[in-house]
Amino acid sequence: MREIIIIGGGPAGLMAAERLSCSPGVQVTVYDVMPSLGRKFLMAGVGGMNITHSEALDTFVSRYGPQAAEIRPWLDAFGPQAIREWIHGLGIETFVGSSGRVFPREMKAAPLLRAWLQRLRQRGVRFQVRHRWQGWSADGRLRFQGPEQEVLVRGAAVLLALGGGSWPQLGSDAAWVPVFAAAGIPVTPLKPANCGFTVAWSEHLRTRFAGAAVKTVRASCCGPAPEGRQGEFNITEYGIEGGLIYALAAPLRDALLAGQPAVLYLDLLPGRSLADVQAALLQPRGRDSLANHLRRRLGISGVKAALLHELLPAAGLRDMAELARHIKHLPLPVVAARPLAEAISTAGGVAFSAVNADLMLTQHPGVFVAGEMLDWEAPTGGYLLTACLASGYRAGEGILRWLQA
């Protein structure tokens, strides 16, 4: 019996355990720093467990941007449809929402995780919690700080699935980065992904509108562009966050890192043309205030009106043609990305140049890497979880191939 050590009990590590546990002659042991497994997985499912997406595979793959070529083989082997079939095999029904996103019927992560762990235990997978990986000993064994003492372990193969640096309170605290650096393994600096941004709000807007939702707008970033995303976002005390912001977080963040202006451009009325907006504003307003004119003619009030007052000079509010242009293309400068610990996910990580096609570290034969530790990022909408699961499956297959070589 050959023991395989998996470090990290999130989706990538557990999926590798799932694949390996089907193979005879293999004993799988999963180590995790937390008192229980899948904590970030559970937290991600609090608002409705979005598992994957039902769109065509080529479109799905394109969501991974510059890393799409590296991730494509994972998804060819264990993609969105295979993930749905796997979940059904656990006794969990799924459905496709109006957005194309795929959810468990109960919209919760806990039943899925419970059924998954039960099956892994039935297949003989062992779990060691409250064990923090601390690197390698001088003779190449894995070092863990256990609840009472240091533990040294050697396995026939090792998978590291330790996550990135977001939500560190749930276990992904990036403590592995200096260990990898000391071992000479190339790691791209970790950056926040799917994150909010700091905006220099006035005290008036901050106190009056923090928590307000800006609904049904279209946004593009870092320059005028015909494309964009439609959705909504929230005003916060520090700036902006929400699904529409997360979808554009990568270019905003990268512009800031490059020392360039990072500007979000808002179309406050995506269902109306510029000509239509101009015509409405140029109607005589009589004794109406600007606020009443915007409300009566265009339905703009509340937080949308506040954004116009916040972001435009007085002259821009007096000139109706200029105001119309800004309603359709309102620049919102952002100051900084929110800290990595607040982000939904992480960009950066172990460089793909450091691993082979089976996700084994080329400098460390028999040591594999999967999940958010690798240098890729994806938008929300099921893409993050799908790639984590698919990478774990790929690494599990790679471990079996390496053991048989």
C-alpha positions in Angstrom: 0.0 0.0 0.0 1.5 3.3 -1.1 0.5 6.4 0.9 -0.3 9.6 -0.8 -0.2 12.8 1.3 -2.6 15.6 0.4 -2.1 18.9 2.2 -5.1 21.1 2.1 -8.7 20.0 2.6 -10.4 22.4 0.1 -12.0 21.5 -3.2 -8.8 20.8 -5.1 -7.3 18.6 -2.4 -10.6 16.7 -1.8 -11.1 16.2 -5.5 -7.6 14.7 -5.8 -8.4 12.4 -2.9 -11.7 11.5 -4.7 -9.7 10.4 -7.8 -7.0 8.6 -5.9 -9.3 6.8 -3.6 -10.7 4.9 -6.6 -7.3 3.3 -7.3 -6.2 0.0 -5.6 -3.0 -0.1 -3.7 -3.2 3.5 -2.6 -3.8 5.0 0.9 -4.8 8.7 0.9 -4.3 10.9 3.9 -5.5 14.5 3.9 -3.9 17.1 6.2 -5.4 20.4 7.0 -4.6 23.3 9.3 -8.2 24.0 10.3 -10.3 22.0 12.8 -12.6 20.9 10.0 -12.4 20.6 6.2 -13.7 22.7 3.4 -14.2 25.9 5.4 -13.9 28.3 2.5 -16.0 26.0 0.4 -18.8 26.3 3.0 -18.4 30.1 3.3 -18.6 30.5 -0.5 -21.9 28.7 -0.4 -23.6 30.9 2.2 -25.3 33.1 -0.3 -26.2 30.3 -2.7 -23.7 27.6 -3.8 -22.7 28.4 -7.4 -21.0 25.3 -8.6 -20.3 25.8 -12.2 -21.8 27.4 -15.4 -23.8 25.8 -18.2 -22.4 27.9 -21.1 -20.5 26.2 -24.0 -17.1 24.9 -23.1 -15.1 27.2 -25.4 -16.8 30.2 -23.9 -16.3 28.8 -20.5 -12.6 28.3 -21.1 -12.2 31.9 -22.3 -13.2 33.2 -18.9 -9.7 32.3 -17.6 -8.0 34.9 -19.8 -4.2 34.6 -20.2 -4.2 31.2 -18.4 -6.9 29.6 -20.6 -4.5 27.5 -22.5 -3.1 26.0 -19.3 -6.5 25.3 -17.8 -8.1 23.9 -20.9 -6.7 20.4 -20.4 -8.1 20.3 -16.9 -11.5 21.1 -18.1 -11.3 18.7 -21.0 -10.7 15.9 -18.5 -13.1 17.1 -15.8 -15.2 20.0 -16.9 -18.6 21.6 -16.0 -20.7 18.6 -17.2 -18.5 16.1 -15.5 -18.7 18.1 -12.2 -22.5 18.1 -12.4 -22.5 14.3 -13.0 -20.1 13.9 -10.0 -22.4 15.9 -7.8 -25.5 13.9 -8.9 -23.5 10.8 -7.9 -23.4 12.2 -4.4 -27.2 12.3 -4.4 -27.3 16.1 -4.8 -29.6 17.5 -7.5 -28.6 20.6 -9.5 -30.4 23.1 -11.6 -29.5 25.9 -14.0 -30.5 29.4 -13.0 -31.7 32.1 -15.4 -28.1 33.4 -15.6 -26.8 30.0 -16.8 -25.1 29.4 -13.4 -25.5 25.9 -11.9 -26.6 25.4 -8.3 -27.4 22.5 -6.0 -31.2 22.2 -5.6 -31.0 23.2 -2.0 -28.6 26.2 -2.8 -26.3 25.1 0.1 -22.8 23.8 0.3 -23.1 21.9 3.6 -25.1 18.9 2.3 -22.8 18.5 -0.7 -19.7 18.6 1.5 -21.2 16.2 4.1 -22.0 13.6 1.4 -18.6 14.1 -0.2 -16.6 13.5 3.0 -18.8 10.6 4.0 -18.0 8.9 0.6 -14.3 9.6 1.0 -14.2 8.1 4.5 -16.1 5.0 3.1 -13.3 4.7 0.5 -10.7 4.7 3.2 -9.4 8.3 3.0 -8.0 9.4 6.3 -8.1 13.0 7.6 -5.7 14.8 10.0 -6.9 18.2 11.0 -5.1 20.9 13.0 -1.9 20.1 11.2 0.0 23.0 9.8 2.5 22.2 7.0 5.9 23.8 7.7 8.0 22.6 4.8 10.5 19.8 4.4 13.0 18.4 6.9 16.6 18.0 6.0 16.0 14.4 4.9 13.0 15.4 2.7 10.1 14.5 5.0 7.1 16.7 5.3 7.0 18.7 8.5 3.7 19.4 10.3 3.0 21.2 13.5 0.3 19.1 15.1 -1.9 19.9 18.0 0.7 18.7 20.5 4.0 18.2 18.7 5.9 18.3 15.4 5.1 15.4 13.1 7.3 14.2 10.2 5.7 12.3 7.4 6.9 10.7 4.1 4.6 9.8 1.3 5.0 8.0 -2.1 3.7 11.3 -3.6 2.5 14.6 -2.2 -0.1 17.1 -3.4 -0.1 20.6 -2.1 -3.5 22.3 -2.3 -3.1 25.1 0.2 -5.1 27.8 -1.4 -4.1 31.4 -2.0 -4.2 34.3 0.5 -7.8 35.4 0.6 -10.0 34.8 3.6 -7.0 33.7 5.7 -9.2 33.1 8.7 -10.6 30.1 6.9 -7.2 28.5 6.4 -5.7 30.0 3.1 -3.2 32.3 4.7 -0.4 32.0 2.1 2.0 30.7 4.8 3.4 28.4 2.1 4.8 31.3 0.0 8.1 31.8 2.0 8.5 28.0 2.1 8.4 27.8 -1.6 10.7 30.8 -2.0 13.2 29.1 0.3 13.0 26.0 -1.9 13.6 28.1 -5.1 10.2 27.4 -6.5 9.0 30.4 -8.7 6.0 32.1 -7.2 4.3 35.1 -8.8 3.3 37.6 -6.1 -0.2 37.1 -4.7 -2.7 39.8 -5.6 -6.4 40.2 -4.8 -8.9 39.0 -7.3 -12.7 39.5 -7.4 -12.2 42.3 -4.9 -13.6 45.7 -4.0 -11.9 49.0 -4.5 -11.2 52.1 -2.4 -12.8 55.3 -3.7 -12.2 58.8 -2.3 -15.8 59.5 -1.4 -16.9 62.7 0.2 -18.1 62.5 3.7 -21.6 63.3 2.5 -21.8 60.4 0.1 -20.1 58.0 2.5 -22.5 58.8 5.4 -25.7 59.0 3.2 -25.2 56.1 0.8 -22.8 53.5 2.3 -24.6 50.2 1.8 -26.7 51.4 -1.1 -27.0 49.2 -4.2 -26.4 50.8 -7.6 -28.7 48.7 -9.8 -28.9 48.0 -13.5 -25.9 49.8 -14.8 -23.3 49.0 -17.4 -19.6 49.4 -16.6 -16.4 49.3 -18.5 -12.9 50.2 -17.2 -9.7 51.9 -17.9 -10.8 53.9 -20.9 -13.8 54.4 -23.1 -14.9 51.2 -24.6 -18.1 49.9 -26.3 -18.0 46.6 -24.4 -18.7 46.3 -20.7 -20.7 44.4 -18.2 -24.2 45.0 -17.0 -25.2 44.4 -13.4 -25.1 46.1 -10.0 -22.7 47.0 -7.3 -22.7 48.4 -3.8 -21.4 51.6 -2.3 -19.4 51.0 0.8 -17.8 53.3 3.4 -14.4 52.7 1.7 -15.5 52.5 -1.9 -17.3 49.9 -4.1 -17.8 46.2 -4.2 -20.2 43.6 -5.7 -20.6 41.4 -8.7 -20.2 44.0 -11.3 -17.0 45.3 -9.7 -15.6 41.8 -9.3 -16.1 41.2 -13.0 -13.8 44.1 -13.8 -11.4 43.8 -10.9 -8.5 42.4 -12.8 -8.0 45.3 -15.3 -8.6 47.8 -12.6 -6.1 46.2 -10.2 -3.5 45.7 -12.9 -3.8 49.4 -14.0 -3.1 50.4 -10.4 -0.1 48.1 -10.1 1.3 49.6 -13.3 0.9 53.1 -11.9 -1.8 54.0 -14.4 -5.1 55.7 -13.8 -7.8 53.2 -12.9 -11.2 54.4 -13.9 -14.5 52.7 -13.9 -16.9 54.1 -16.5 -20.6 53.8 -15.7 -23.6 53.9 -17.9 -26.4 54.8 -15.5 -29.1 54.1 -18.0 -28.0 51.2 -20.2 -31.5 50.7 -21.6 -31.6 54.2 -23.1 -29.5 55.8 -25.9 -27.5 58.9 -25.5 -29.8 60.7 -27.9 -32.8 59.7 -25.9 -31.2 60.9 -22.6 -30.2 64.2 -24.2 -33.7 64.7 -25.6 -35.3 64.1 -22.2 -32.9 66.4 -20.3 -33.4 69.2 -22.9 -37.1 69.3 -22.2 -38.1 72.5 -20.4 -38.1 71.9 -16.7 -39.8 75.1 -15.6 -39.5 75.5 -11.8 -38.3 71.9 -11.3 -35.1 71.5 -9.5 -32.4 69.4 -11.2 -33.2 66.6 -8.8 -36.9 66.6 -9.8 -36.0 67.0 -13.5 -33.7 63.9 -13.4 -36.3 61.9 -11.5 -39.3 63.0 -13.7 -37.6 62.7 -17.1 -35.2 59.8 -16.6 -36.1 58.1 -13.3 -32.7 59.0 -11.8 -32.8 59.6 -8.1 -31.2 58.3 -4.9 -27.8 56.9 -5.2 -27.5 57.4 -9.0 -28.3 61.1 -8.6 -25.8 61.3 -5.7 -23.1 59.8 -7.9 -23.6 62.5 -10.5 -23.3 65.2 -7.9 -20.2 63.4 -6.4 -18.3 62.9 -9.6 -19.2 65.9 -11.8 -18.2 69.6 -11.4 -21.0 72.1 -11.0 -20.6 73.2 -14.6 -21.2 69.6 -15.8 -24.5 69.5 -13.9 -25.7 72.8 -15.5 -25.1 71.8 -19.1 -27.8 69.3 -20.0 -26.0 68.0 -23.1 -22.8 67.4 -21.0 -24.9 65.9 -18.2 -26.4 63.4 -20.7 -23.0 62.3 -21.9 -21.9 61.7 -18.3 -25.1 59.8 -17.4 -24.1 57.4 -20.2 -20.3 57.5 -19.5 -19.6 58.6 -15.9 -16.0 58.3 -14.8 -15.5 56.8 -11.3 -11.7 56.8 -10.4 -10.6 54.1 -7.9 -7.7 54.6 -5.6 -6.6 51.1 -4.6 -7.7 47.5 -4.6 -8.9 46.3 -1.2 -6.5 44.1 0.8 -5.9 40.5 -0.3 -7.4 39.2 2.9 -10.8 40.8 1.9 -10.8 39.4 -1.6 -12.9 36.6 -2.8 -10.0 34.9 -4.5 -6.3 35.3 -5.3 -4.3 36.0 -8.4 -0.7 35.0 -8.6 0.9 31.8 -7.2 3.1 29.0 -8.3 4.2 29.8 -11.9 3.0 27.3 -14.6 6.7 27.2 -15.7 7.4 25.4 -12.4 5.1 22.5 -13.1 4.6 19.9 -15.9 1.3 19.1 -17.6 0.4 16.8 -14.7 1.0 19.7 -12.2 4.1 18.1 -10.7 6.9 20.5 -9.6 9.7 19.9 -12.1 12.3 20.7 -9.4 10.6 18.3 -6.9 9.6 15.0 -8.5 6.6 13.4 -6.8 5.4 16.8 -5.4 2.2 18.2 -7.1 0.3 21.5 -6.8 -3.3 22.2 -7.4 -6.1 24.8 -6.9 -5.7 28.4 -6.1 -2.0 28.0 -5.3 -1.3 28.1 -9.0 -1.0 31.4 -10.9 -4.4 31.8 -12.4 -7.6 33.7 -11.7 -11.2 33.6 -12.8 -14.4 35.6 -12.3 -17.1 34.5 -10.0 -20.0 32.5 -11.5 -18.7 29.0 -10.9 -15.4 29.4 -12.7 -13.3 29.5 -9.6 -14.7 26.3 -8.1 -14.7 24.5 -11.4 -11.0 25.1 -12.0 -10.1 24.2 -8.4 -12.0 20.9 -8.7 -10.6 20.2 -12.2 -7.0 20.9 -11.1 -7.4 18.5 -8.2 -8.7 15.8 -10.6 -5.8 16.5 -13.0 -3.2 16.3 -10.2 -4.8 13.1 -8.9 -4.5 11.6 -12.4 -0.9 12.9 -12.6 0.0 11.2 -9.3 -1.3 7.9 -10.6 0.7 8.2 -13.8 3.8 9.1 -11.9 3.5 6.1 -9.5 3.1 3.8 -12.5 6.1 5.2 -14.3 
